[in-house]
Amino acid sequence: MQRSAIFEKLIATDVFDLAIIGGGATGLGVALDAASRGYKVVLLEAHDFAKGTSSRATKLVHGGVRYLAQGNLSLVKEALHERAVLLHNAPHLAQPLAFVMPSYKWWETAFYGLGLMLYDLLAGKSAIGSTQFLSKEQVLERLPQVQSKGLRGGVQYWDGQFDDARLALEIARTAQNNGAVVLNYCPVESFIHKDHKLTGLTCKDNESGRTFDLKAKCVINATGVWVDGIRSMDAKSSGEKIETLVTPSQGVHLVVDRSFLGQDYALLVPSTQDGRVLFAVPWLGKVILGTTDTPRTDLPIEPMAFTQEVDFILHETARYFSKAATRADVRSVWVGLRPLVKPQNKPSANTKGISREHTILISESGLVTVTGGKWTTYRAMAEDVLQQCQVAGLISAAYKSSTTADCPLVGASNPASVFSALSLAHAQGRHSYGSEQKRLLTMPGADTWLCEGLSEAMVRFAVRYEYARTVEDVLARRSRLLFLDAQLACDLSDKVATILISEQIHNPQLAAFKTLAQSYLLPTSH
């Protein structure tokens, strides 16, 4: 659906059942669940879908080994169930991945192995593989670049991996197919109250500059780390006093070439020198190193890595690889802000111990705020949000129950034969389109490759079917090139802008993207 048609539907709706602010995992999940039940839904995103935290995850669909160590078994069990649901609903974007945990101390294999067997047990019928004890030789077969000195053996277990930004897009498109109105680049500017109750909002189309008033029975604030700003907007109009809800935590990821890992197995270090979890994860032909967990007080839309965070990741990974990655080896560095819910009456500078469970609050005016949680449990969070809205009487409970546990997303079936003759990188590029590869192959430029894994047709597809409006939308989230190789993304940006202009995108924001791409490059010295 073209942007003009989306606005026509927006204007034609007198009153929405739900107006959702925020186009990340949580907001999109609520939009899909509500629309599939029959509610009239509009979702408004100030920037692009998954522009914030939801495109900057460690790309893992997981129960949470860290939460297992913390003894939060209920959260782990829920996440393991949701992991299986996600793998089922989006097989073109999420797949099982084997993790290897090397042991350098005599007790580690047995200790971590028994814990991961509990992980399997909690998964029950949702298990995707069994924990396996490994000899030193078996570890080196799976991770040929791992440090062999002092290696005693290890443990292999299974979790999932996914493409977060593309999953967000497919949730948005599936919600739209179910009747939802979803709009990016349309920020909420103010709220409309009547008798101190929230009855609607005013939004602005960033492209045309036009403003629109929308009526809604229920407004949901799903803006992640930015929820307190929306809550303040509501409180300013309603007169309610609020306290800050979110304590942001910064996670930094470095991307290096696949040669640093060697095989399609992930490395997990359960406890670094300062107690954090360290990953080395193969993803789309590269390797992600990370992540950090650093408290942060400001909330930039494009957070930057602190020098000490980069040094920490490089130093820790050097302890576990025979060939250490240097700053010069980093192809891209990107940062996400986690929306951790602040412990009530327990101020702390340490965000590693803050719960990753989600929180739902309803203000005196009726604004529903949801934050916290993680990508893996986005669907369960959406169910909980709608249940709370029904209990509060904000929306009718007469609609059907949730159907998203068995709701394949757009492109869910995956005909492998379509790309069987392509190079590996080209095949990976088309694989994420699943059953829509057939449509992709009919578009102009299907065989014109801008680089490995990105064709001209994919750029055109992004505009026509995936809401892309700028060069950044294409190279950061429809393709993941900015996250994989920032310099290559910058080099290709002129060609992408030219294609966007031919698709009637009048301002693809080329200069802004080139500036952004430079911030994803790591200086070789500091």
Steps between C-alpha positions, in 0.01 A plus 500: 500500500640839399543773760219710351257208529602446864416863579165467323412209727626695803273795424201282413489338847284696744618331821774242546475238772875527557758761405851364556802729530827329408595278208744267671451137602251573777278746317493295181420187699202672661384631162505152345327332793228765522439523124480122465225498766296759308581823685544823302870574543737780404875491575714813474880501493695827521794366299520169313372166624763339727721811473582478871576204723306250289759500219800489736455172687764226519280316245417217742160337550571352840370398837782683675792308646573803721147491644542129568809582708298765684238238588221669305357169374154636413647761263727238342213254452277763338782616272581143393136445405495829307826405330326198347201712393725753327698230320169355378343829391807641321723215374643726228631742764571283806687170521656277768866564578747286693705671774828371638614588850873413532636393839842605631446395861443145620153569641349706217384222267301318766369817665378673184397173337262415783355851491439473127336162543253683727463750213397208274263369766328838535453512123309171506326441167638835381860371507692542173806290590666316785791613714817306420826467693803556276860387514782741424520362146126542443515862616782573255307334217212738559708806588835459321608853598439457872796519738627142538747567782346378823182382325345203685180446303166672489125488465277543196140617529236643267322832474363705211622782281309754293509820296338745739428794270359286222285312750360834615413588141321170444301547821400847374397363161308211656320747728412711197369190320273451801359851471737712713614842385878519551700815430864591536634857507182615671580620856238571765513870589238525774213327676132585500326480839138543598410522869859391579457182295712422193278492191743539213817655368647733243762362262707653222608357166867591483503489120210735425496695826125440539354433845210269582278457804411139576235375740575179688335309781840385627851642448801274554847636565747242367800722437764295681763708678307814404174410683559758774493781245156388379384458861611856574305627199189330639564624855547857381151494354329299775679650801616162632838478674727220379834345593760381252437140400797399284868458579675472160785260444731517200603193302789529252564256214806474276487325161802321355558261212383139519861375507529594869252226588553257212177297521126552538509446876467778754735550794361579844708604800256490796705718732771744396745660742233747611214249500342578164399256226710515182384379158667440165210430266509421125244717319441565129857407406667702778560453874345714775712553812328630812335611703546758772258605774577860590264740682410811305301807598446672162284352223648578155327347199849400376704411810876473463730239650723610785870435448518279808217282367680436172823428685316261734355294215828483310694413817258226608470339158879500470511271802294238316626517140835392361490805272391813681280755322631856500327830445610486136307173455165648606267547200222667694420599857143556615331571828157425643331641811314244712184625675556353846228569753638686800473301827257680728672646810822323402723742311804333348772588252536136398259413217615138463280396792184682390218275385435464126131432564252748356285744695156643417370820662170680444491870584210687655407630154503148352838502321631143492880478521689177433877471520775257591498143372698375204456414133441128558190563711349781291190292415427403862547864603240603242250249638557632852455862390165430337383299798583789733319743268191279507509463879527879535198544274694700243407265215218251456565142605243371251755439227655159434799373694857536377596292196863609468646180647430347160515797265765462227645836408522633145742279302495220758524210253845475349553340154873423507507404131461867401853585614674162482717604206613832649820579685480461879477874565238556227305201635509643853373830364200342331439243774357764733215565256369146538204432274516857369814418302274423204363856508853635544620317188236673284621850593739716294863436596448149641835391355681831549705464816627813674712283728489146638150445637340827380338541158337797330169316524535479879528879519187541287319234706589691818324812369195330348423246772712570811435868583857616417530878455874571527842356417540416867174302503634284218862453605444475876176304540367353169852395416726474807809628321562797731515258794730260314741726311454872553758608243344286227157638590637853465659415165170367362281779633511710181372209290225426750394867506474501120270196508286658773458816295387289204239351737361851567679552832577869461736538797688176576720685754828389348726748681349411836567132438863558408549688825327221693710229333819672615382465861479121453869489408748447782811720513806276481661685790384692807 
